[in-house]
């Protein structure tokens, strides 16, 4: 049986996946297949979006064909509270062997733009309870937590002090929770900050938040290196 790897999070993980699912669902309806939501999910599991989960799946599928099943449940715009609200359907029920989570930037961004963010204390509380629920349900799955990250760019520069400070608080929370639950930690802020020092932020994060193709490639390679280290 293939090892099931599940990626979840926000738009950085989604990268048009939900659009692909919508298009596939509409096609199924036009074919006269009126399916229940769980059946639609099964029919659209191949939708991986256009970001780092697709790159990971491409490389693992080439190197070890048939060994891994890759699923993506990232949804654009989601905060930790949104991720927690769907943890049963989009994580626990899928029974992954490996779970990768990247969440946090919208908890900051939604506060900056709409006053609807999630403060750092609540972010930690919800994330902690969500991980405890996942581990209680799934037991000894391998867990990978990716730090939220940000650079100065078109979406962040006007409120840069806020973005920088608040993202750092959530990065610290993820680091703390990774240690608490024995998860592998991908230090994404360091990854992107070091890349920025080699050129400029827009080479890696198009708007200071969303990775460019090069940024997704770099994130995928870092993820694969970490995954291989915990799979030995």
N, C-alpha and C positions, 0 to 999 in steps of 0.2 A: 504494500500500500504506500502511495506517495506521501511524503511529509508535507503537511499543509502549512503554508506560511500566509499569515494574514497581516496586511498593512491597513492601518486606520489612522484617521486624523482629519485635517481640514483641507483647504484648497491646494496646499503644497503636495499633498498625497493624492487628492482627487484628480487634478489636472485633466479636466474634461471627461472623466469617467462617468459622472452622473449624466452628462449629455449623451454619451454612448449608450448607457442603459436606457435612457428615454427613447432614443431612436430605435434600439432593438425591440423595446416593448411595443412601440407603435407598429413596427413591422409584424410582430407576432399577432397583434390585433387585426391588422389588415389581412393576415392569412387565416383569420377566423379562429385563432387560438385564444380563447377567453380563460386566462389562467389566474389562479389565486396568487397573492403577493409572494408567498414562499416559492411557488412554481416559477414565477417571473424571475426571482433571484437566482434560482438554479439555472435557468435558461440564459442568464446574462452574466454568469460568473466569469466568463472569459474577458469581460471588459476591465481593463487595467489602467485606462487613462493614458497619458502621454509623458509621465514623469518618471521619477526614480523607481517606483515599483515595476513599471514595464521594463526598465533597463536591467533591474535585478533579475526579473523573470527571463529576460532574453539571454543573459549570461549563464544563469544556472541551467536553463533549458538546453543551451548549446553544450555546456560542459558535462552535464549529467542528465541526459534526456530521460524523462519519465520518473525521475527521482522526487521532484517537487511539484506540488500544486500551489499556485500563487493566487491569492484573492486580494482584492482591494475594496475597502469600505470607507475610504476617505470621502468627506462631503464638504464642499466649498462653504466657507463662512462659519463653520462650527467652532464653538468654544468648548471648554471641558465639560460644561453642564449639558451641552447638546450631545457630546460623545457619551456621557454617562447615561443619558436618557434612552439611548439605543443600544446599550452595552449587551443586553440579553439577546436581542435579535441579530445584531451585527457583529457580535463577538462570541459570546458564550455558546449560543446555539450552533455556531459554525465549527466549534471544537478544533481550533487550530493547535498545531504542535509548536508553532513559533508565532509569537505576536509582536508586532512592531508598532509603536505608538509615537506619533508626532503631533503635539497639540500645544497651544499656548499663545500664539501670536494674535489670534482673534480676541482672546481675553483682554489683550492690551488695545488692539486696534479698534474694537467696537466701543471701548470707553473713549478713545480719542475722537472718534468720528460721530458716535451716536449716544454717548453716555450710557451704553448698555454692555459694558465689559464685565469681567469677573475679577474682583480684587485678588491680590496674591494670597491672602489668608484663605479665602473661599476656594481658590484654585487648588491649594494644597489639600484642603479638607475633602473636596469632591474627588480629586485625582486619587488620593489615598484610599478612600472608601471604594472607588471603582476598581482599583487594583486588588484590594482585599477580596472583593466579590468575584473577580475573575479567577484569582488563584484558588479561592475556596471551591469554585465550580470546576476548574480545569486541572487542578493539581500541579504536576511537575512540568508544565509547558515552559519553553524557553522564551524569555521576555527581553525585548530590546526597547529601550526608551531613548528617543532622540530629543535632544535639547531644542527648545524654541530658539530662533536666531533672528537677527535683524542687522541691517546695515543702513547707513544714511543714503536715502534715495528719494525719488519723487513722491512716494507715499508717506515718507517718514521725516523728511528733513525739516518741515515747518514745526513739528513737535518733537524734535530729535531727543531733547533731554528726557521727555516723558517716555518715549519709545525705548530709549537706551536703558533707563532706570528700571522701568517696569518689566521689560523682557528679561533683564538680568535677575530680577527677583524670582521670576518663574523658572528661569534656567536653574537657579539654586534649588528650587523646590524639586525639579526633576532629578537633579543630582542626588538630593537627599532621599527621594523615594526609590531611586535605583539601588542605592546602598541598602535601604531598609528591606527591599523585596528580592535582593540578589539578582537584579536585572543587569544586563549588559548596557552600558551607557555610551551613546554616540555623541561626542562633544562637538556638536554642529556649529556653535558660535565660534569656537576656536578655528574650526575648519574654514568657515567663510571669512573670518577676520584675517587669517593668514593669506587666503587667496586674494582678498582686497589689497593687501600690502604689496602683492606682486603686480597688480595692474590698477583696476578701479572697481568700485562696488557694482556698477551696472554690467560688468562682464559676468557677474556671478548671480546677483539678484536684480532682476529687471527694474523693480520699483523700490528696492530696499527690503522687500518681503518675499516675493515670488522668484524662485530660481529660474535662471536662463537655461537653455539646453546644456551649456557647460556646467552650470551649477547643479543641475539634476544628475549629470554624469559623475561629477565629483562626489555628490552625496551618495549615489549608488555604489561607487567604488569603496567609499568609507564604510558603507553598510555591509557590503560583501566581505570586506576584511574583518570586520567585527563578527559577522556571522560565522565565518570560517574559524575564528579563534574560539568560539564557544561550541563548535560542532566537532571538535577533534576528539 
